[in-house]
Amino acid sequence: MTRPSRRIWRCIPVRLFLVFLVVYGLTAGVSLGRHSLAPHFVYLAESFLQGHLHLLHVPDPPYDLTSFAGRWYVSFPPLPAVLMLPLVAVRGLAVSDVAFSVVLGALSVVLFYLVLVRLGVRGLRLRMWLCVLLGLGTPLWYCAAFGSVWYTAHVVAVACLCLYLLEVVGRNRPVWAGLWLGLGFLARAPVLLAFPLSVVLGLQRSHHRRAAVQFLFLFALGTAPALLGQAVYNWTRFGSPLEFGYRWMNSPGLLLERQENWGQFSLHFLPENLYTLLIRPPLVSLAPLRVVPDPWGMGLLFTCPALLLGVGGVLAKIGRQFTGCSCIGSSETLPAPSPSVVVSQVRFLRWGLYFAIALVLVPSLLYFNTGSYQFGYRFALDWLPLGVLLIALRIDHELPWWGRVLIVISVLMHFWGVLWMYPNFNGQPWLLQYVQRMHDLIHWAVDVAH
């Protein structure tokens, strides 16, 4: 290898990208070169290139598409389709939204690694453990590997959130922070509510009222293109800047009935959504004995217990009591400061993360749908990069053994989810495709030998 090639290969982000690219690609399997079950963004990108906001070609079946005034629309925010424009311009409808999600998912993990580096998180192993948690111990794994209109939107939103975090833990320039957050809104609307993270740090650094007002103004200026763009997009399609078109969406009757009875957002849905977010268990049958995931969702305590590492407080004291380890900690346990984040700001960063997560949670907790077909709670991806960053703030430089165990459990749980979900997306068990490939390879080798 040439010297520049060696330097590139030794670059940890490059290695990390390649590892997750392979993992997500192998998980996608035979679907890597074709459309997902709902490749709506590919069709929307084609329509954009032709100067239309409605779909010129409608995927079959038109599930979760919106029928309005005799035309079919994609109600979901359009950033994934915008990002696909160059690909669709070259390859047309042959573009695989699954491959797009795989690449962007691997890139999102790398961006999160860079956030940890910029934050000053000590220890390569710790940074790797946290990247494994985000990339394989959360719904990001199957969202990146399966594509589809819902999951691809989550992957794009995670990438935007990581870019937002990269700016916030760096210089926290309000225009750039607002821009990245606004782009996240164009993938998943609740992401916009993560604004307290940048605002808290920005106001903390402002030493007088004028500087604070200026920061807020510039932050709003950064988000304005996305907000105005979505408003114009909505108004052009449906006659109102606030109308996304969900009310006319071609969805299952049960969901339409829930929305008709109580609206798209209602306190009526709060108990069920809280239950699903936290403790909803898998489905258990006794005759025959069987445990399967609940497609309406499962609580994060079951599917991603590693998030407990970010709780701190009581959990930290319990951990130190039983392990004698002080590396998960109290408010006094802080990562080594980097030039961009000093110790005096870490407390504000932590509270900004808490406020941002709480706000982002609100729309999902009041939403008429728990996430429908999923493993775990996919709506958590709207804030999970922030949640994993909280873990980084609670850890000095090394995970305790029980922290590693929680991450391994989270990864194994989502591997179970991948195996469970794969047949419904691809018509066969995940492993069977590779058994068939191996069978064909052996037959080919025998034929060549003869």
MARRONU-518711 format. One record per residue (C-alpha): x negated, y, z; residue in one letter. Coordinates in steps of 0.2 Angstrom, whole numbers, padded with zeros to 4 digits, always signed. Example, Ala and Ser with C-alpha at 12.3 -4.5 7.8 and 13.67 -1.06 7.14 Angstrom:
2
-0062-0022+0039A;-0068-0005+0036S;
REM end
This chain:
450
+0000+0000+0000M;-0006+0018-0004T;-0009+0029+0011R;+0007+0040+0008P;+0017+0023+0007S;+0009+0018+0024R;+0014+0034+0032R;+0032+0032+0026I;+0033+0014+0032W;+0026+0019+0049R;+0039+0033+0051C;+0051+0026+0064I;+0067+0035+0056P;+0063+0026+0040V;+0061+0009+0048R;+0077+0012+0058L;+0087+0017+0042F;+0081+0001+0033L;+0085-0010+0048V;+0103-0003+0049F;+0105-0003+0030L;+0101-0022+0030V;+0112-0026+0045V;+0127-0016+0038Y;+0124-0022+0021G;+0124-0041+0026L;+0139-0037+0037T;+0148-0030+0021A;+0143-0045+0011G;+0151-0048-0005V;+0162-0033-0003S;+0146-0022-0005L;+0148-0020-0023G;+0167-0017-0024R;+0181-0007-0017H;+0188-0009+0000S;+0206-0013+0004L;+0210+0006+0003A;+0197+0015-0008P;+0208+0031-0008H;+0193+0043-0007F;+0185+0036-0023V;+0202+0039-0032Y;+0203+0057-0024L;+0185+0061-0030A;+0190+0056-0048E;+0205+0068-0047S;+0195+0082-0040F;+0183+0080-0055L;+0198+0082-0066Q;+0204+0097-0057G;+0219+0089-0048H;+0223+0088-0030L;+0235+0073-0033H;+0229+0056-0038L;+0228+0053-0056L;+0226+0034-0053H;+0235+0026-0038V;+0227+0011-0029P;+0237-0004-0027D;+0245-0005-0015P;+0247+0013-0011P;+0246+0010+0008Y;+0244+0026+0019D;+0246+0037+0004L;+0258+0052+0004T;+0272+0053-0009S;+0277+0071-0012F;+0287+0079-0026A;+0284+0064-0037G;+0265+0063-0034R;+0254+0053-0023W;+0242+0062-0012Y;+0228+0057+0001V;+0233+0066+0017S;+0217+0063+0026F;+0204+0077+0026P;+0194+0077+0010P;+0176+0078+0015L;+0172+0059+0011P;+0179+0062-0007A;+0169+0078-0009V;+0153+0068-0004L;+0157+0055-0017M;+0159+0067-0031L;+0141+0065-0039P;+0143+0046-0038L;+0160+0046-0046V;+0154+0058-0059A;+0141+0046-0064V;+0150+0029-0062R;+0168+0033-0061G;+0180+0022-0052L;+0167+0009-0051A;+0159+0017-0036V;+0160+0006-0020S;+0166+0015-0005D;+0160+0001+0005V;+0142+0004-0001A;+0144+0023+0002F;+0149+0019+0020S;+0135+0007+0023V;+0122+0020+0018V;+0130+0034+0027L;+0132+0023+0043G;+0114+0019+0043A;+0109+0037+0040L;+0120+0042+0055S;+0110+0031+0067V;+0094+0039+0061V;+0102+0056+0064L;+0106+0051+0081F;+0089+0045+0084Y;+0082+0062+0079L;+0094+0070+0091V;+0087+0060+0105L;+0069+0065+0100V;+0074+0083+0099R;+0082+0082+0116L;+0066+0075+0123G;+0072+0058+0128V;+0056+0049+0134R;+0052+0031+0129G;+0054+0023+0111L;+0062+0008+0119R;+0075+0019+0127L;+0079+0028+0111R;+0080+0012+0102M;+0092+0004+0114W;+0104+0019+0113L;+0103+0019+0094C;+0108+0000+0095V;+0122+0005+0106L;+0129+0018+0094L;+0126+0008+0078G;+0131-0010+0084L;+0140-0008+0101G;+0154+0003+0095T;+0167+0003+0080P;+0154+0012+0070L;+0147-0006+0065W;+0163-0012+0056Y;+0168+0005+0050C;+0152+0007+0041A;+0152-0011+0034A;+0171-0012+0029F;+0174+0005+0021G;+0192+0010+0017S;+0200+0027+0019V;+0201+0026+0038W;+0184+0019+0042Y;+0174+0029+0030T;+0182+0045+0037A;+0175+0040+0054H;+0158+0036+0047V;+0157+0053+0039V;+0163+0062+0055A;+0149+0053+0065V;+0136+0059+0053A;+0143+0077+0055C;+0143+0075+0074L;+0125+0070+0074C;+0120+0085+0063L;+0130+0096+0075Y;+0121+0088+0090L;+0104+0090+0081L;+0108+0109+0080E;+0115+0111+0097V;+0100+0103+0107V;+0088+0112+0095G;+0090+0131+0092R;+0109+0131+0094N;+0111+0143+0080R;+0130+0147+0081P;+0133+0148+0062V;+0124+0132+0059W;+0133+0123+0074A;+0150+0129+0068G;+0146+0124+0050L;+0142+0106+0055W;+0157+0105+0066L;+0168+0112+0053G;+0162+0099+0041L;+0166+0086+0054G;+0184+0093+0055F;+0185+0090+0036L;+0182+0071+0039A;+0191+0069+0056R;+0201+0084+0062A;+0199+0081+0081P;+0180+0083+0079V;+0183+0102+0079L;+0187+0101+0097L;+0169+0097+0102A;+0166+0116+0101F;+0163+0118+0120P;+0146+0109+0119L;+0138+0123+0108S;+0149+0137+0116V;+0144+0132+0134V;+0125+0132+0130L;+0127+0148+0119G;+0136+0158+0133L;+0123+0152+0146Q;+0109+0159+0135R;+0118+0175+0133S;+0112+0188+0146H;+0126+0201+0142H;+0143+0202+0136R;+0139+0208+0118R;+0127+0193+0115A;+0141+0182+0121A;+0154+0190+0109V;+0141+0189+0095Q;+0138+0171+0098F;+0157+0167+0098L;+0160+0177+0082F;+0145+0169+0073L;+0151+0152+0078F;+0169+0155+0072A;+0161+0162+0056L;+0152+0145+0054G;+0168+0135+0056T;+0178+0147+0045A;+0174+0139+0028P;+0180+0122+0033A;+0196+0129+0042L;+0201+0140+0028L;+0197+0127+0015G;+0208+0114+0023Q;+0222+0127+0025A;+0221+0132+0007V;+0221+0113+0002Y;+0236+0110+0013N;+0246+0125+0006W;+0242+0121-0012T;+0248+0103-0010R;+0263+0104+0002F;+0267+0123+0004G;+0260+0126+0021S;+0243+0128+0028P;+0246+0117+0043L;+0255+0103+0033E;+0243+0088+0030F;+0257+0077+0023G;+0257+0063+0037Y;+0276+0064+0039R;+0278+0057+0021W;+0265+0044+0022M;+0268+0027+0015N;+0265+0018+0032S;+0273+0002+0041P;+0291+0005+0047G;+0286+0004+0065L;+0274+0018+0064L;+0287+0029+0054L;+0300+0025+0067E;+0289+0031+0081R;+0285+0047+0072Q;+0303+0050+0067E;+0309+0048+0085N;+0295+0057+0095W;+0285+0067+0082G;+0267+0065+0077Q;+0261+0071+0094F;+0270+0068+0110S;+0268+0065+0129L;+0278+0050+0126H;+0263+0041+0118F;+0251+0046+0132L;+0253+0031+0143P;+0251+0018+0129E;+0236+0028+0122N;+0227+0029+0139L;+0230+0010+0142Y;+0223+0006+0125T;+0208+0018+0127L;+0203+0011+0144L;+0209-0007+0148I;+0220-0014+0135R;+0215-0033+0135P;+0214-0046+0121P;+0228-0057+0117L;+0228-0073+0127V;+0239-0088+0124S;+0240-0104+0135L;+0247-0117+0123A;+0235-0119+0114P;+0222-0109+0124L;+0216-0095+0113R;+0209-0077+0115V;+0210-0066+0101V;+0208-0047+0099P;+0223-0036+0100D;+0225-0027+0083P;+0233-0012+0091W;+0217-0009+0100G;+0207-0014+0116M;+0200-0004+0130G;+0182+0002+0130L;+0179-0007+0147L;+0181-0023+0137F;+0173-0019+0121T;+0160-0006+0125C;+0156-0007+0144P;+0139+0001+0141A;+0148+0018+0141L;+0148+0015+0160L;+0130+0020+0160L;+0135+0038+0156G;+0147+0039+0171V;+0133+0043+0184G;+0138+0047+0202G;+0146+0032+0211V;+0140+0020+0198L;+0122+0026+0199A;+0122+0024+0218K;+0129+0006+0216I;+0115+0002+0204G;+0101+0009+0215R;+0109+0000+0230Q;+0108-0017+0221F;+0093-0015+0210T;+0082-0003+0220G;+0080+0007+0203C;+0081+0026+0203S;+0081+0028+0184C;+0100+0030+0182I;+0104+0045+0191G;+0110+0059+0201S;+0111+0076+0194S;+0093+0078+0199E;+0087+0064+0186T;+0084+0073+0170L;+0074+0069+0154P;+0058+0077+0152A;+0061+0094+0144P;+0056+0098+0126S;+0053+0115+0119P;+0071+0116+0113S;+0079+0110+0129V;+0073+0116+0146V;+0078+0108+0163V;+0089+0123+0167S;+0099+0120+0152Q;+0102+0101+0155V;+0116+0104+0167R;+0125+0115+0155F;+0122+0103+0141L;+0130+0089+0152R;+0146+0099+0156W;+0147+0105+0138G;+0148+0086+0134L;+0161+0083+0147Y;+0172+0097+0141F;+0170+0093+0122A;+0174+0074+0125I;+0189+0079+0135A;+0196+0090+0122L;+0192+0079+0107V;+0202+0065+0117L;+0218+0075+0118V;+0225+0073+0100P;+0222+0054+0100S;+0230+0052+0117L;+0246+0061+0111L;+0245+0053+0094Y;+0259+0041+0088F;+0247+0028+0082N;+0234+0019+0094T;+0223+0016+0078G;+0233+0002+0071S;+0222-0012+0064Y;+0206-0011+0073Q;+0194-0019+0085F;+0192-0009+0101G;+0197+0009+0100Y;+0191+0017+0084R;+0197+0034+0088F;+0183+0035+0101A;+0171+0038+0086L;+0177+0056+0086D;+0167+0058+0102W;+0156+0043+0105L;+0139+0051+0099P;+0143+0064+0113L;+0146+0049+0125G;+0130+0040+0121V;+0121+0057+0123L;+0128+0058+0141L;+0119+0041+0144I;+0103+0048+0138A;+0105+0063+0151L;+0108+0050+0165R;+0092+0040+0161I;+0074+0044+0164D;+0064+0034+0152H;+0069+0016+0155E;+0085+0006+0156L;+0088-0005+0171P;+0091-0023+0167W;+0109-0022+0170W;+0110-0007+0157G;+0102-0018+0144R;+0115-0032+0148V;+0129-0020+0146L;+0122-0014+0129I;+0120-0033+0123V;+0138-0036+0129I;+0144-0022+0119S;+0135-0028+0103V;+0141-0045+0105L;+0159-0039+0108M;+0158-0030+0091H;+0150-0044+0083F;+0166-0054+0088W;+0176-0040+0081G;+0167-0041+0064V;+0170-0060+0063L;+0188-0057+0067W;+0191-0043+0055M;+0181-0049+0040Y;+0193-0062+0033P;+0207-0049+0033N;+0197-0037+0022F;+0189-0050+0011N;+0200-0066+0011G;+0187-0078+0019Q;+0176-0080+0035P;+0161-0069+0035W;+0149-0084+0036L;+0157-0094+0022L;+0151-0082+0009Q;+0133-0085+0013Y;+0136-0104+0014V;+0143-0103-0003Q;+0128-0093-0009R;+0116-0105-0002M;+0125-0119-0010H;+0124-0111-0027D;+0106-0107-0024L;+0102-0125-0020I;+0111-0131-0036H;+0102-0118-0046W;+0085-0124-0039A;+0090-0142-0043V;+0095-0138-0061D;+0079-0128-0064V;+0069-0143-0057A;+0077-0155-0069H;
REM end
